[in-house]
Amino acid sequence: GREARIRYLDGDFQVISPGAFVRCAVTGENIALEELKYWNVERQEAYVDAGVSLERELAAHPEWRKRR
């Protein structure tokens, strides 16, 4: 299959160009659309899992690390 183009929305996503998967913005791994659960609306990025999503958020907001 080919890569889909997606518009990420709050709690949902819209397929702009059909395909079978999207790529994780951090790892580059393919994510099947049926498995897509994690993304960022502001950056319009998909993530393979919650851990990778958190890693990306902490990289984007290093000041959050100090809140522990």
C-alpha positions as CSV (number, residue, x, y, z in Angstrom):
1,G,0.0,0.0,0.0
2,R,0.9,3.6,-0.3
3,E,1.3,6.3,2.4
4,A,-1.9,8.3,3.2
5,R,-2.0,12.0,3.7
6,I,-3.9,12.9,6.8
7,R,-5.3,16.0,8.5
8,Y,-5.1,15.4,12.2
9,L,-8.0,16.8,14.2
10,D,-9.0,16.8,17.9
11,G,-9.9,13.2,18.6
12,D,-10.2,12.3,14.9
13,F,-8.4,12.5,11.6
14,Q,-9.5,13.2,8.0
15,V,-8.0,11.3,5.1
16,I,-6.8,13.8,2.4
17,S,-5.2,11.3,0.1
18,P,-6.0,7.6,0.5
19,G,-3.4,5.1,1.6
20,A,-2.8,2.2,3.9
21,F,-0.4,3.9,6.5
22,V,1.2,7.1,7.7
23,R,4.8,7.4,9.1
24,C,5.7,8.1,12.6
25,A,7.3,11.6,12.8
26,V,9.9,10.4,15.3
27,T,10.8,6.9,14.3
28,G,9.8,6.8,10.7
29,E,7.9,3.5,11.3
30,N,4.8,2.8,9.2
31,I,1.6,3.0,11.2
32,A,-1.5,1.3,9.6
33,L,-4.4,3.7,9.6
34,E,-6.4,1.1,11.7
35,E,-3.7,1.3,14.4
36,L,-3.3,5.1,14.4
37,K,-4.0,6.3,17.9
38,Y,-1.4,9.0,18.7
39,W,-0.9,12.4,16.9
40,N,-0.4,16.1,17.5
41,V,-2.9,18.5,16.0
42,E,-0.6,21.6,16.1
43,R,2.4,19.9,14.5
44,Q,0.2,17.6,12.3
45,E,2.4,14.6,13.2
46,A,1.6,10.9,13.9
47,Y,3.3,8.8,16.5
48,V,3.7,5.0,16.7
49,D,2.9,4.8,20.4
50,A,2.3,6.8,23.6
51,G,6.0,6.6,24.6
52,V,7.1,8.1,21.4
53,S,4.4,10.8,21.6
54,L,5.7,11.7,25.1
55,E,9.3,11.8,23.9
56,R,8.3,14.2,21.1
57,E,6.4,16.5,23.5
58,L,9.3,16.6,26.0
59,A,11.7,17.5,23.1
60,A,9.3,20.3,22.0
61,H,8.8,21.5,25.6
62,P,12.0,20.8,27.6
63,E,10.7,22.9,30.5
64,W,8.2,20.2,31.2
65,R,11.0,17.9,32.5
66,K,11.4,20.2,35.5
67,R,7.8,19.7,36.7
68,R,8.5,16.3,38.2
